[in-house]
Amino acid sequence: MEPQLIYELIGYAASILVAISLMMSKIVRLRIVNMIGAAAFTLYGVLIGSIPVAAVNAFIVGVNIWYLARIYGAGEFFKLIRMTPEAEYLRLFVDHYADEIARYQPEFSPDDTHSDLCLFVLRDLVPAGLLLGDVDNGKLKVTLDFVIPTYRDFKVGRLLFDDRADYFRGLGIREIRASAGTRAHSRYLERMGFERTGEAEPWYRLTLP
């Protein structure tokens, strides 16, 4: 294969990666893909002897590394806020993310927000997640477990079902049950430690010790 053709393929691949990164809503994934694209552009600039192209993209790689280090290294502030089912903000939140909710939990109806437990997870004071569910005899049946696209790095889920599991125990909850909804949501539940119940419908269960 001609060297010039190889250089062009590297340039095309770099362009595609950068373009894909700009269409992503998840900040961490955007930074990683953009960094890989910029690194490929740096290599492309070196190969074709263009110092400006290589230098600018090497700088972009450095910027991405700096931001990723801040994201993973900085301590984040999390707060659980319980609301009443009648809260106006709860309705606004569900309506705003209705299409996104339907993609992962299609069985949830935006009109069904009257739950025993309405719990927002704030991440650096930003409403990052919402958990809705009904409590019966020590069991929480989750009707909605949603995280906004920007914060889908599993930190909200780990906070709820691991770090702050004592919050549920304080409410007398010893078991959390959730419906899979979609395959993507099933993988999320499994990653959070839920186990398949073996029932006909795809229900998952997390036992709180």
Secondary structure, DSSP 8 states (H G I E B T S, - for coil): --HHHHHHHHHHHHHHHHHHHTT---HHHHHHHHHHHHHHHHHHHHHTT-HHHHHHHHHHHHHHHHHHHHHHHS---EEEEE--TT-HHHHHHHHHTHHHHHHH-TT--TT----SEEEEEEETTEEEEEEEEEEETTEEEEEEEEE-GGG-SSHHHHIIIIITHHHHHHTT--EEEEE--SHHHHHHHHHTT-EE--SSS-EEEEE--
